[in-house]
Amino acid sequence: MDGKNRKDIYPGLEVDIILKKDQRSGALTRGIVDRLLTSAPYHSRGIKVRLEDGQVGRVAEIIEED
């Protein structure tokens, strides 16, 4: 699932994000959501979040829980 809808993302969720410095390469960083930084209900490039380790980026993929 992509991370473009705010309603799908919440603190504690495992996600892959794209950091600002990785936008050109598209490299993904995996982590746990600490805070949502985008207030809009939808963002075309992904909802911006802060991970528990402090990194900030836009959600590229939500990791499905089995």
Residue pairs with C-beta under 8 A, 6 or more apart in sequence:
1 8
1 61
1 62
1 64
2 46
2 59
2 60
2 61
2 62
3 9
3 15
3 17
3 46
3 47
3 49
3 58
3 59
3 60
3 61
3 62
4 42
4 43
4 44
4 45
4 46
4 47
4 59
5 41
5 42
5 47
6 36
6 38
6 39
6 40
6 41
6 42
6 43
6 47
7 41
8 62
9 15
9 33
9 36
9 47
9 49
9 59
9 62
10 33
10 36
11 33
11 34
11 35
11 36
12 32
12 33
13 32
13 33
13 62
13 63
14 30
14 31
14 32
14 33
14 62
14 63
14 65
15 30
15 31
15 32
15 33
15 49
15 51
15 59
15 60
15 61
15 62
15 63
16 28
16 29
16 30
16 59
16 60
16 61
16 63
17 28
17 29
17 30
17 31
17 46
17 49
17 51
17 55
17 57
17 58
17 59
17 60
18 26
18 27
18 28
18 29
18 46
18 57
18 58
18 60
19 27
19 29
19 55
19 56
19 57
20 56
20 57
22 28
22 29
22 57
28 60
28 61
29 51
29 55
29 57
30 63
31 51
31 52
31 53
31 55
32 51
32 52
33 49
33 50
33 51
33 52
34 49
34 50
34 51
34 52
34 54
35 49
35 50
36 47
36 48
36 49
37 47
37 48
37 49
37 50
37 56
38 47
38 48
38 49
43 58
45 58
46 58
46 59
46 60
47 58
47 59
48 56
48 57
48 58
48 59
49 56
49 57
49 58
49 59
50 56
51 57
